[in-house]
Structure formats: structure tokens, C-alpha cells
């Protein structure tokens, strides 16, 4: 890709728009909830920051509380990509470097001591490696895998809870956020009310897509 000077910077918005990528059910609602509560969000991906940020931008979800830890294209004066940072790039097997790669993010939010880690592969949980915390919960998505196959068993051994279904909704994560927010004395009532307004607005936008029933299986042994 880089060798052939692709993609030029100006083409990324069109590429994202034309691929018709769809957010996971409940994702935009969850991001609206986290933005209203001013919860820092770190997205760790083996993809491209340029594409992820543009996708969020096109869905009005690239808010100030979001930081993307991924591979970023470095462009030349002709808007063609010249290289990728970091070097070596982040892959599915090197997400344990997120703490070092996002050191500024973690310094800014060092007073935050509760982690919610979300992923759909067992290596995604590696992004929490070395991150200081007092409390943590991890939630994995099976993406349609049968609950009895080896991959699902590995998910059960890796995550505290798993969400079943091919397009597992993020609604269970909403429930966790609500529970934490309602019992956190540092979160003011106005902020919680703002959260509910933001979620209601996002639900109106998503209304035409219909509902997505979800089951959650929890309590890792």
C-alpha cells in the first residue's frame, strides 16, 4: 500500500463512506453515553488511525474523550503516504504495547483506576497489559461462534463475560456503565442527565435500524 502511494489523504473520507462499514449494534449509543459522562476511551486497533477516526467522524462520534492507538499514515507533501507509525506497526499480537504507545493518554487519566476492556478476539485483552488499575472487567464478543467450540472456550477463559450472537450488541456494556455511574459519587446528577439526553438522541438516529436481542454469558471461572 505504502509502496504504491496509496491511499492519498483526500481519498480516505470517500473510501470510508463507500465501504458502507456499519458500527456494531449499540456502539454509537455507548460512545454517546461515554462522551456525556466524560469517560476516557482508548481504541486499540491493528488497523489505521486515519480510517478509524474518519469512520467515527462520519458518525458524529469522534468526541474529545476518544483517543485512537493504532497505525497512522505519515503523508508527504503530495498527500501520498510515505510511511506508517509506529515502526514496527501494531498488530493483533502486539496490542500489549498499548500502555507504552499511549503513555500520554494514561498520564492524563492516571486518577482513573477502573478499566472496562472490550474485544472480540482473545488477544484484544492484551491492550490492558501493564495498565495500573484497582478494578477491571473484561467483556468479549463471540461474533457468532458456537458457545461449545474451542474458540468460545478460550473466550470464556479470557474474559469475565462474553456476549453471544453474530452481531452481539453493546447494550450489556451500557448496563455496566449505568451501574457504575449510578454508584459513583464523583459523577454529578447533571452529568448523568446529560448522558441520558445524549443516549436518547442517538437512539432516535438508530431507531430505523430496529432492535438487536442480545444474550450475555458471564462469570469467568
PyMOL commands that set and color helices and strands:
alter all, ss='L'
color gray80, all
select helices_A, chain A and resi 9-19+27-36+49-58+95-101+103-108+122-128+150-158+171-182+189-209
alter helices_A, ss='H'
color red, helices_A
select strands_A, chain A and resi 41-48+66-75+81-85+114-119+135-141+161-163+216-218
alter strands_A, ss='S'
color yellow, strands_A
deselect
rebuild
show_as cartoon
